[in-house]
Amino acid sequence: MFAMKLTLILLGALLYLVGAGCWFIWLVPDLLSTGTTETLLGAVVGTCAWLIISFGFIVHIIKTARPTAGDGR
């Protein structure tokens, strides 16, 4: 069971890092260089979505690693 949890966490981390890298290295500079209102709004919305996904991923890792931490025991 431990190996499966570790594999899923590492796979999720890899997908997250690839997605974050593509967003910040490839898409955001292109959106910001255009400079129109729509592309700037898209960059802001995409960055907010990235922050929400980051928070959810961190919470998921903590809950997976310590499933009884939320019970207060």
Number of C-alpha atoms within 10 A of each C-alpha: 6 7 8 9 13 13 12 11 17 12 12 14 15 12 12 16 12 11 13 16 12 12 17 15 11 11 14 18 12 14 18 16 10 11 11 11 11 11 16 16 14 15 20 15 12 16 16 12 12 17 12 12 13 14 11 12 16 13 12 14 15 13 13 14 14 10 11 10 11 9 6 5 5
